[in-house]
Amino acid sequence: MNIGTLIRKCRKERKLTLKAVAEKAGISEGFLSQVENAVNSPSVDTLIRICNAVGVNAGDLISQVSQQEKSILIKKSEWDDIDLSHTGFVTRRFFPPESRSVIDSSILVIEPGKFIPVRKNIKNGQEVLCVLKGTVELNLGDEILSLAEGDSVHFWSNPDKQKITNNSYTTSFVLWVGTL
């Protein structure tokens, strides 16, 4: 998570527009967007003005960024603690959404006969699957790949046609990584 992500989160929680915050902070809407997307960094003075416009304390935001978790460990022994919902699959993410800016990752747990639909709103994304336990079938629309334990694949996302299915008789565990 970076300072821009936190500013955007606070701004949206308060239902403030980019335009309203930018005007109040005395900066351009474009610059504020760049700050929120970690393309540009504000000076300390500008950061304080942005935070005041949003209604948050700049020191508190900086503190949140410095105290965030830098790594998250999911041990294999924790796999058995997963409660599968009625959908038949679970994604165990490593970081919360506000901490994901370039890549997303999770452990996919898929019951027999179930599938995981694709991520929404992904354009030109890349993904990697590595089967940790069990087997899955990756349907890319025009190509179907069967993956067994230890197999991995790197592919371009195809949101219109893609899904990951467990056609076996045991629960499958898959490491998934994808660009945003």
N, C-alpha and C positions, 0 to 999 in steps of 0.2 A: 504494500500500500504506500502511496506517496501523498504528498501534501495536496496536490491537485485533485486526486481522487477523493480525499476527505472534504475538500472545499465543495466539490460537486455534490457529494452525498449530503452535506449540511444544507446546501442551497436547495436541493430537491426536497429534502425533509420539510423545509420552510415554504415550499411551493413558490420559490422566487425564480424569475427568468434570468437568463444570461444578461439580457439587456438591462433589467432593473438593477442587478448587482453591479454591472460594469459602469452604469451611469452614476450610481451612488459612490463607487470607489474612484471615479474619475479616470477610468481606463477604457480602452475599446473593447467591444464585445468579442472581437477576434482574439485579442490578447488574453482575455479571461478564458476563452475556449482553449487556447494553447496551454495555459497554466493547468486547467482541469485535465487536459489530455497528456500532460508531462512532456509537451513539446518545447515549452519555454518556462523559465523560472523567474518569479517576481523578485524584486529587491525586497529587503526587510520592510521598508516603508510601504511599498505597494502591497505586500502580503498583509500588513496590519490594516490597510484601507479596505482590502477585499474582505478580510475577516470581519471587520466592523460592519461592512455593508451586508454581510450574511447574518451577522448577529452572533458570532462565535469569537472566542478568545484565541488569538494566534498562538500563544504559548501552549494552550491546551492541545491544539492541532499538532504542533511540533512534537509535543510530548507523546501523543498517540503514535505518530510515525516512528519515533525512536524506540517505543516500547513494544512494537508489533513483533509477532513471532517471525523468526527468520527461517525456521524449518519446522516441519511437522512430520512425525514418525508414526506410521501405521504398521504395527508388528503383525506378523502372520498369525500369532495367537489370538489377535483381535478379530480375525475373519469370522470365527464362530459366534461372535456376539451380535451379528447383524440380524435385525428383524426385517424380513422381506415383506413388503406391502402387497396389496392385492394385485399390483401390476406385475409382480414376479421378478422385479429387478430393483437394485439399489445402486446409487452412485455415491461412493465415499470420497468426497473432495478433500484435498489437502489444505486449501486456503479458501476463505470466504470470498464472495464476488468482488468486494472492493479491493482485495489484495491481488487480484488477477488482472494484469494489464497487457501481457504479451502472449502468455500461454495459460492453458487451463489443464488440469490433470485430475484423475481420480482412479479409484479401484472400482471396476464395474463388477457387480455380483448378479449373475443371471440364473434364474431357476430353469430347470429343464422345460423345453417347449415354449419359452418366453423370448421376447426380443426387446431391444432398446432402440427407440426411435432416434433419429439424428438430432443434432443441436439445431436450434432455429436461428435464423438471421446470420448465418455464416456465409461469407462470400470469399472465395479464393483461400480458404483455410486448408491447412495441412494437419493430418492426424497420424498418430502412431498407436498401434495396438500390440500388446505382448500378452499372450495367454500364459497366466501364472499357474492355473490349474483347470483341467477340463478341456473342452473343445467349444469352438464357436464357428459360425459361418458369417462372413462379411459379404453383404450384398451391396454392390456398388452400382446396380442397375444393369449395366451391360456385362458385368463380370461378377462371378461368385467365387469367393476364396474360402477354403476350409482350413481352419487353423487349429492345431493341437497344442498341448502343453509345451511351452518353450518357443513356439513359433511367434514371429512378429511380422508386421507389415507397416509400411509408411505409404500414405496415399493422400490424394487431394480430396477434400470434402465434396460431397455431391448431395446437398440437402434434399433434392427432389426425389432421389431414388435409394438412398442409403439406409441400411439397418444392420444391426448385429444380433444374430439369433443363436440361441443355445438349442440345438436339435438333439442333444444327448440325453442320458438318463440321470446325470448328476449335475449339481450346481457348478457353474464355471466362474472363475475369477480372472479378470482381465485388467491389466494396467493400460490406461488410456491417457494419451497426451494430445492436445490439439492447440493450434494457434487461434488467436481471437481476431 
